[in-house]
Amino acid sequence: MIEKIFAETQLREAGYVMPEHHCHPYYELFYVETGECRILIDNAMYDLHAGDFILMPPQSLHYTRYLFGPCRRAAVFFRDSDITEDVQQLLPHQPDFFARTRIFQVPEAHREQIRGILIKMVAEEKIGDDYSAALQQALLRELFLLCGRLCTFPEEAPAEIHTTDRQIVQAARFISDHYAEPISAADIASAAGFSPNYLSRKFRAAAGLGLHQYLLFIRMKHAALELISTRDSVTEIAFRCGFSDSNYFKDAFKKFYGLTPSAYRKEF
């Protein structure tokens, strides 16, 4: 868990490969300054362009691919406690604005103003003195208030995906809907309309990971949520989330989150 707001910016070249898919117990606000990129979030895939923000709630499994040329992006990481009451009241689609993935777009005329705040936030990371945490809080508040004033907020996040990618997303949604069942690669392929071998290759090419790995991540995400929202035993949660062996679940969970299920429950 982060202890304060954190901001960064990076230039990614075409073909840059992230180390792995991941999720974290805090929010991520991702902004495309220049270029384009593709983000897989849970069971949806989004193509983002210059001026696009995407907000990812805690525990969202995500992976970014840079397929279209150089892309400069900024990311701000923050917690529930960093969201001030006035921001919560003024942003659209309340009271659940922060509850799900959101895409919002900065009109070209206002992008330098938004970029200026992000530059200040990244600069505060380098300063890191006694004032930085409070200044980051103020800058995050200003950033969201300006977004509320200047940005457009589509009711449904656009998913600009090629036809074959739509079938990949269909496979991902099937996994998300049936993760608790003993599903096989053949079951997933049938839902997507591909042969198992062809789907496996296409899924890895489009999403950056294999079908089994994606299924494991979805099961892990649901297990983590149940650990902190219920008092059911670790074994009950493992079986309910599609694991047939509780010991395998415990080992896989620790490898994924860095904590045993019991330690994760105590931590969060």
Protein Blocks (a to p, Z undefined) as FASTA:
>chain_A
ZZbdcdddddddehiacfbdcddfbdcddddfbhcddddehjaccdddehiacdddehia
cddddfkbccddddddddfklpcfklmmmpghiaklmmpccdddddfklmmmmmmmmmmm
mmmmmnopaklmmmmmmmmmmmmmmmmmmmccdfbacddddfklmmmmmmmmmmmmmmmp
ccdfklmmmmnopafklmmmmmmmmnopafklmmmmmmmmmmmmmmmmpccdfklmmmmn
opabfklmmmmmmmmnopafklmmmmZZ
